[in-house]
Amino acid sequence: MDVEQACFEAGIKFGSLYHQFAGTPLSLESADSLERAIEESIENQPHCRSVTVEVQRDVLAAALEESTASYTELTGRFLEVEVVIEYEGIEVVTRMEMEDGYPLMVLESVRQ
C-alpha cells in the first residue's frame, strides 16, 4: 500500500505542476525565473523531495521565431521535468514525456 501511495503522491505533484503553470506567459528572458518558481512551488508539497524543471530553450526559441509576439504560453512541449517523492521509506522518481503532443507522467523507478 505504501508503494501505491508514493506513486499517487507523484501523480498529485505532476497534476498540480502542470495545471498550475500551463498557460503562463513564457519568454527566453523569463525561462530561468519560471523554472525556479515551478520547482519551489511544487517542492512545498508533502513528500516531495525534489523537483527539477528545465525549459527547452531551443524549442521555445523556435516557437518564438514563428510568432509575432515576444512570448508564448507555457505548455508541456517546452518542459523537461523530474519529480522525486519520498514516502514512508519509498522513493518514486517520475518525469514528464510528450506522447502524441500530450504531456504524460512516466514512472522511472520505485525504490524501497
C-alpha positions as CSV (number, residue, x, y, z in Angstrom):
1,M,0.0,0.0,0.0
2,D,2.9,2.4,0.7
3,V,4.2,2.0,-2.9
4,E,0.8,2.8,-4.3
5,Q,0.5,5.9,-2.0
6,A,4.0,7.1,-3.1
7,C,3.1,6.8,-6.7
8,F,-0.2,8.6,-6.0
9,E,1.7,11.4,-4.4
10,A,3.9,11.7,-7.5
11,G,0.8,12.0,-9.7
12,I,-0.7,14.7,-7.5
13,K,2.6,16.7,-7.8
14,F,2.6,16.4,-11.5
15,G,-1.1,17.3,-11.9
16,S,-0.5,20.4,-9.7
17,L,2.7,21.4,-11.5
18,Y,1.2,21.2,-15.0
19,H,-2.3,22.6,-14.3
20,Q,-1.0,25.4,-12.1
21,F,1.5,26.7,-14.6
22,A,0.1,25.8,-18.0
23,G,-0.7,29.0,-19.9
24,T,1.8,31.1,-18.0
25,P,3.4,33.7,-20.3
26,L,6.9,32.4,-21.3
27,S,9.8,34.1,-23.0
28,L,13.5,33.3,-23.2
29,E,14.1,36.1,-20.7
30,S,11.6,34.6,-18.1
31,A,12.6,31.0,-18.5
32,D,15.1,30.9,-15.6
33,S,12.8,32.5,-13.1
34,L,9.8,30.4,-14.2
35,E,11.9,27.2,-13.8
36,R,12.7,28.2,-10.2
37,A,9.2,29.3,-9.4
38,I,7.8,26.0,-10.5
39,E,10.4,24.0,-8.6
40,E,10.0,25.9,-5.4
41,S,6.2,25.9,-5.6
42,I,5.9,22.1,-6.0
43,E,8.7,21.3,-3.5
44,N,6.5,22.8,-0.8
45,Q,4.1,19.9,-1.1
46,P,4.2,17.0,1.3
47,H,6.5,14.1,0.5
48,C,8.2,16.0,-2.3
49,R,12.0,15.6,-2.1
50,S,13.0,17.4,-5.3
51,V,11.7,18.9,-8.5
52,T,13.8,19.7,-11.5
53,V,12.3,21.8,-14.3
54,E,14.1,22.8,-17.4
55,V,12.6,24.9,-20.2
56,Q,13.8,23.6,-23.5
57,R,15.1,26.9,-24.8
58,D,15.7,25.6,-28.4
59,V,12.1,24.5,-28.7
60,L,11.0,27.8,-27.1
61,A,13.2,29.8,-29.5
62,A,11.8,28.0,-32.5
63,A,8.2,28.7,-31.4
64,L,9.0,32.4,-30.8
65,E,10.5,32.7,-34.3
66,E,7.2,31.6,-35.7
67,S,5.3,34.2,-33.6
68,T,4.8,37.9,-33.8
69,A,4.8,38.2,-30.0
70,S,7.9,38.1,-27.8
71,Y,6.4,35.4,-25.6
72,T,4.2,32.3,-25.8
73,E,2.2,30.2,-23.4
74,L,3.8,27.5,-21.3
75,T,2.9,24.0,-22.4
76,G,4.4,20.6,-21.8
77,R,6.3,20.7,-25.1
78,F,8.7,23.3,-23.6
79,L,9.4,21.4,-20.4
80,E,11.6,18.6,-19.1
81,V,10.5,17.8,-15.5
82,E,11.7,15.3,-12.9
83,V,9.9,14.9,-9.6
84,V,11.2,12.7,-6.7
85,I,8.8,11.7,-4.0
86,E,9.8,10.1,-0.7
87,Y,7.0,8.4,1.2
88,E,7.5,6.0,4.2
89,G,10.9,5.0,3.0
90,I,9.9,4.6,-0.6
91,E,11.4,6.8,-3.3
92,V,9.5,7.3,-6.5
93,V,11.2,9.1,-9.5
94,T,9.0,10.4,-12.3
95,R,9.5,12.5,-15.3
96,M,7.3,14.2,-18.0
97,E,7.3,12.9,-21.5
98,M,5.4,14.1,-24.5
99,E,3.3,11.4,-26.3
100,D,1.3,12.3,-29.4
101,G,1.5,16.0,-28.4
102,Y,0.3,15.5,-24.9
103,P,2.4,15.7,-21.7
104,L,2.3,12.5,-19.7
105,M,3.9,11.4,-16.4
106,V,6.3,8.5,-16.7
107,L,7.3,6.4,-13.7
108,E,11.1,6.0,-13.9
109,S,11.7,4.0,-10.7
110,V,10.4,2.9,-7.4
111,R,12.9,2.0,-4.7
112,Q,12.4,0.9,-1.1
